[in-house]
Amino acid sequence: MKVLFTRTAIVLLGIGIVMSSCSKHAQSSKTGITYNDKKTGGYERFRKTHPTPGPGLVPIEGGTFVMGGSADQDVTYDYNNVKRRVTVPSFYMDETEVANQDWIDYMHWISVTYPEDHELYYNALPDTLVWRNALAYNEPYVDNYLRHPAFQDYPVVGVSWDQVQDYCVWRTDRVNENILRETGRMVAWNDLNGNGKKGKAAAPAASNKDPFNTDIYLNGQYTGPGIDGKKMIVDLSPNAKPTTGANGKGGKEPVRHVRMEDGILKQAYRLPSEAEWEYAALGLIGNTQFENIDDNKVYPWNGLGVRSSKRATRGMILANFKRGLGDNMGVGGYLNDKADITAPVRDFPPNDFGLYNMAGNVNEWVQDTYRQTSFEEVEDFNPFRGNEFSNKRLADASKGLYAKDKYGRPIKDASVSNKKLKYSELLALQQAQTANPNQPNTANAGAAVGAAPGQTPAEKNALEGKKFNPDNRGYNDTVNTTLYGTTSLVSDHSKVYKGGSWNDMAFWLNPATRRFMNEDESSSTVGFRCAMTLVGEPEIHPEGKPHYSIKQSKKFNAKQ
């Protein structure tokens, strides 16, 4: 009883300390000015958070690993994955592959949001003809695989890398819109489009007819009646004006929209990088003690084989793949992997990160552009190949308003610089954008080209004045493109996919293996899953580990 009383007292004391600290405003450790107080200028400090993953995602604690290190043979003799030690920051990743039902949700949204835009709907449709084969009877899959409810939890296939990019933007916007509506920062779902509760006034029609877009919202361009919610954040800025009440009179406390600084909205969904995907597939976190990896892996599970060694499931195949030529599922009466083509996205045991089907079922698109020598050339921290830096085009430079396409999304142009522009350069660029809002950025694109090493004066003169777009990868070399894409099947449009599929041999189940396909092509063996950047501290599992104690900064008393 005495121990219980002591623990209760400690808990109550802790609650009292927290409550007393909440009653006082925090202050800047460098100026002493209090935060979150309108009287001192409305400086705002937001609660430091370790954001939770978005819907469908699980956290992947990052670390160092040998990229390409799990490959024990090179049966294709293409020397495609030279081993390289790299570090992958922590991130989030879809627990499962994106399923048919998930993609149907996407197409349904398009059909009800843009009922007359048949082109947009058609472009979002997966290519179900990937199942068609001149010498195989796969026609039933052409008609049924995507839409029949029997396949709703099977991975979507027939989607190109380009289609996946659009899906990621859509998913980001729908997740953030739902967060804002469920928390009252935007009009709630029940009140949307004038569907108010019985006996209460319905919400006015939305002043902005475009669908919600995260970038446009954060820039303050998605606002007004029918959009703003009842529980918006109080605006502490001394310049904020009181909001207008329902009776048309002012006097209500100023409110504002959610900002990135609030930590409420989620980061963008995207494809994982090749390094992230390979790191997550290996799941070495389950084999690590005190920074020592006690057992490497060839597949996402332990051991050198493809069968389970556990007593209850001994001998069962651990992934959906092709066991041998002509053997996609085993012998009738005792099917080895219980799948003829793809399998439901939660079939087979997850790896140590909790990810399903990181080997087999379907190959998965990653974000990287393919090059045979990527492993030798990428950075060793957060390696990635395929950056295409862009800026949002301005429609009104004086107000900082983004230009929007016909779907309400910001228009993006190629970046003109890899560093912050001088203010005079920024003004000139903004003026050019305002004068020609429909033209992409071309500033600094026509710099004179100097002679390259070994280049003759005649060759230099022939190239003088020709536009050159510099970038960190050298992909956009408009000066010397004579042989590019002609002597090789590889180009800027070649994107990596990994993981092996239902129609691949066991070799391709190794996370280090890699193949490529053009970004506008698709296959019955290629699907995808999404990832999301984790912001803040990388440690996800601090429990049971030593940590340094952190002292809070001493508060400044201006009266002393």
Protein Blocks (a to p, Z undefined) as FASTA:
>chain_A
ZZmmmmmmmmmmmmmmmmmmmmpccddfklopaehifknnopacdddddddddehiacdd
eddddehklpcbdfkonopaccdddddddddddfbdcdfklmmmmmmmmmmmmmmlmmlm
mmmpccfklmpcfkbcfklmmmmmmmmmklmmgccehiafklmmmmmmmmmmmmmmmmmm
mnopaccfklgghiacehiacddddfblbdcdfklmmnopagcehkacckbccdfbfkbc
cdddfkopahiacdddddfklomaccddddddfklmmmmmnommmmcgehiafbdcfbfb
ecjbfbdfbfklgoiafbdcdfbghianbpehiafklpablcdfkgojadfkopahkggh
iacddfbdcdfklmmmmcfehpaehiacdddddfblmnopacddfkopacddddfbfbdc
dfklmmmmmmmmmmmmmbccfehklcccdddehiafklmmmmgopacdddfkommpckbm
mlgoklpcbdfklccdehiaakbcfklmpmkbccdddfkbccfkbccddddddehjfblb
lghpacddddddddddfkZZ
